[in-house]
């Protein structure tokens, strides 16, 4: 196998050191929120967001006044995007059906898809007001039927961002808080004197938000680990050119200073020319300060000999966003197994998925795509099973099998749960702690 790196990012050891620093800061902050509640949240909001108010929850009248600042054109655009997200979420929800089957005469098994009862949706917005994240979390939870949806977003330039608040309200949020970072995640999960805790946290965020969700997982549910954004461009010379590749790499690198962006190709010429084009674009990109830091520290350019090697490397990296521009896009769709979302062909792009097309943009990072997909309506639903036995004959037959299998494992008390049914509904004389007789036909 021939895999050549023309450019490498930070070594894994340095990335691990960065993660360790974040881990310690988050642990201390969550402990503080747990112990001091609203006081700790307020201190963090003032320190990190530079924002203070009597209550961080917006009132109905405040929400109306903030939304009034959004222009008609902006509202129409937000509504269009949210309609797309809702439509796809509704189609996904329709695919998840409750079932009930009679597996044996008189034995009924089934499951129900029940919404999580309360969800906290985090919408990033300190650096860029992530209007689209409100559709992805709030509106999708609403489609799932979650009865209590609360949403939190940091202030943008010292005040609530009208577009984000409009999207949250339009999406169906029941409570809206102007809080960012660890303090928002901690308050929603742990609860304070003024904020009732939720059962589940969802939404993307920076490294501190992702780590806070990781540490809180178990106490509450989470959607997935969605830290700093990642992007990969898989390209060959038949479908892509340097400008297209460079644009798609930098389009995600501008998210933050630690956003991995990877070019994976079988053409060294395309790879080298893309690197030149990245530098050209960085000279004119308004967000170049951030994008350049990500490119310098986390950008990688990898050249493979074959498409099979490209596929293997792509699955190993398991990037959040994977833009595929080759002569065999559907082949990658059929064969790739580890990623957040695929964007197939030069006509599509990650920004479409991030903002408007309808698929969810909260996706797994840091190789989590190996074991989970992204946020979708199903994440807000819990599939619970149930069983019913309707006849004496079925109770007796299942009980006999159950008793013997319990005793096989040494669970006498378990066996008695089965035996008592065999006695009552089958009239079989089974001694306490004993085993029902095996029918002659089954011996």
RATASUL-V156881 format. One line per field, one symbol per residue. ss: DSSP state (H for helix, E for strand, - for the rest). phi: phi as a letter, one per 20 degrees, with the letter a starting at -180 (. if undefined). psi: psi as a letter, one per 40 degrees, with the letter a starting at -180 (. if undefined). Layout:
# RATASUL-V156881
ss = ???
phi = ???
psi = ???
This chain:
# RATASUL-V156881
ss = --EEEEE----HHHHHHHHHHHHHHHHHHHHHHHHH-HHHHHHHHHHHH-------E--HHHHHHHH----HHHHHHHHHHHHHHHHHHHHHHHH---EEEEEE--EEEEEEEEE--EEEEEE-------HHHHHHHHHHHHHH---EEEEEE--E--E--HHHHHHHHHH---EEEE--HHHHHHHHHH---------EEE----HHHHHHHHHHE--EEE--------EEEEE------HHHHHHHHHHHH-------EEEEE--HHHHHHHHHHHHHHH-----HHHHHHHHHHHEEEEEE--HHHHHHHHHHH---EEEEE---HHHHHHH-----EEEE-----HHHHHH------------HHH------HHHHEEEEEEEEE--HHHHHHHHHHHHHHHHHH--HHHHHHHHHHHHHHH-------------HHH-
phi = .dcdeebcegfgffffffffffgfffgfffffffedlgfffffffffedmcbbgceefegffffffffeefgfffffffffffffffffffffffddfcbcefbgnddcabcedfgebcddedfafdcfegfffffefffffffnffcddccbffdlnbffgfffffffffofeccdebclgffffffeencfdcffdebdcoerffffffffffefofcecfaecegfcbcddbcffcccgfffffffffdffgafcdfccdcbdcffffffffffgfffffcfgefgfffffffecfcccddecffffffffffflffdcedcbebgfffgfdfccaebdcdnffdaffgffdbfpfeeecfclmfffcbeefbgffeddedebbbddcfffffffffffgffffgenefffgfffffffffddmeedfgmecffeggfef
psi = hhhhhdhiaiiddddddddddddddddddddddddebdddddddddddefhhidhehhiddddddddeehidddddddddddddddddddddddegiiihihdihehhiiiihhiidhhhhhhieddhhgdddddddddddddefhdhhiiiiiihfeihhddddddddddfhdhhigiiadddddddddiadehhiieihiiiaadddddddddehddiiidihgaiiiihhhiiedeiiddddddddddddediefhhhhhhiehdddddddddddddddeehdfddddddddddeiihhhididddddddddddfidhhhhgaefdddddddiehiciihhiediidddddddddihehihifeeedeiaahidddeihhhiiihheidddddddddddddddddeegdddddddddddddeefhghiheahiihidde.
